[in-house]
Amino acid sequence: MDLLFNSPWLRFSRAQQKAMLTWARELGASVPSYNQYRWVHASICEQVQKPPQQQTTGDGNIWYLNEISDVIAKVMD
């Protein structure tokens, strides 16, 4: 569910996410409520992710850099 809802190729609105969770629940799947899902997702992101660092090019373009070593270190813990 998390992979589907956060896929960069598929964009789901909040209403669509709620409808999919309701549909799955009515089919007998054990799925959380939308609020529970968002809470768990935020908690996992907070534990795993370090905010990317903002970088600026000489031309003034802004981009963000993730430190791969920090990500690998968290995975190895």
Number of C-alpha atoms within 10 A of each C-alpha: 11 10 8 12 16 11 11 8 8 9 12 14 9 11 10 12 16 15 13 16 20 17 13 14 14 11 9 9 11 10 15 14 13 16 10 11 15 13 12 13 12 12 11 11 12 11 9 13 12 13 12 11 10 10 12 10 8 7 6 8 8 10 11 11 10 13 12 9 9 13 13 10 9 13 9 7 5
